[in-house]
Amino acid sequence: VLAALEANFPHTFHLLLALPLDQVTAEIPGLLTFVADNSDLADADAVLGAIAENTPNLAQAVTNLIVVTDNWRDVGGTDGVTRFDGVTAVD
């Protein structure tokens, strides 16, 4: 599968290798809290609201990323699956 993905969709293949989406998601709450603590906004929800008001597409990406990666590793039938490098186990 990996060889076919790389052969037919090389840019997508390398993009998936490069993006640590679940790690980015884990950092979002801390980032929003940091911005709230260092601004006039009340809390992380207010920061996300301000982002949504000023840059709605970015807010949509942040919100959807959290939803997508929330159960990222809870897919049935994926025991023993490796990352796109074909070596690293997905736990």
C-alpha positions in Angstrom: 0.0 0.0 0.0 2.8 2.4 0.9 4.6 1.8 -2.3 1.4 2.4 -4.3 0.6 5.6 -2.3 4.1 6.9 -2.8 4.2 6.0 -6.6 0.8 7.4 -7.3 0.5 10.3 -4.8 4.1 11.2 -3.8 3.2 14.6 -2.5 0.4 13.3 -0.3 2.7 10.5 0.9 5.4 12.9 2.0 2.9 15.3 3.5 1.5 12.5 5.7 5.0 11.7 6.8 5.8 15.3 7.7 2.7 16.3 9.6 2.5 15.2 13.3 -1.2 16.0 13.5 -1.9 14.3 16.8 1.0 16.1 18.4 -0.2 19.4 17.0 -3.6 18.7 18.4 -2.1 18.0 21.8 -0.4 21.5 21.8 -3.5 23.5 20.8 -5.0 23.8 24.3 -1.7 25.0 25.7 -1.3 27.5 22.9 -4.8 28.9 23.4 -4.2 29.2 27.1 -0.8 30.9 26.6 -2.4 33.5 24.3 -5.2 34.1 26.8 -2.7 34.5 29.6 -0.7 37.0 27.6 -3.6 39.0 26.2 -6.7 40.8 27.2 -8.9 37.8 26.3 -10.5 36.0 29.2 -9.6 32.3 28.4 -8.9 29.8 25.8 -12.5 29.8 24.5 -12.3 33.6 24.0 -9.1 33.2 22.1 -10.6 30.6 19.8 -13.6 32.9 19.4 -11.4 35.8 18.4 -9.5 33.5 15.9 -12.9 32.4 14.5 -14.0 36.0 14.1 -10.8 37.2 12.4 -9.6 34.1 10.6 -12.5 31.7 10.3 -10.7 29.2 8.1 -7.9 28.9 10.6 -10.4 28.4 13.4 -12.1 25.7 11.4 -8.8 23.9 10.8 -8.0 24.0 14.5 -11.5 22.9 15.6 -11.7 20.1 13.0 -8.1 18.9 13.7 -9.1 18.4 17.4 -12.2 16.4 16.3 -10.3 14.3 13.7 -7.4 13.4 16.0 -9.5 12.8 19.1 -10.0 9.2 18.3 -7.2 9.0 15.8 -5.8 5.8 17.2 -9.1 4.1 18.1 -9.8 2.5 14.8 -10.9 -1.1 14.9 -8.8 -3.7 13.1 -5.6 -1.6 13.0 -3.5 -3.7 15.5 0.0 -4.1 14.1 -0.4 -1.2 11.7 2.8 0.9 11.1 3.2 4.6 10.3 3.7 5.5 6.7 7.4 4.8 7.0 6.5 1.1 7.1 8.5 0.5 10.3 7.3 2.5 13.2 4.4 0.8 15.0 1.2 2.8 15.6 0.2 2.3 19.2 
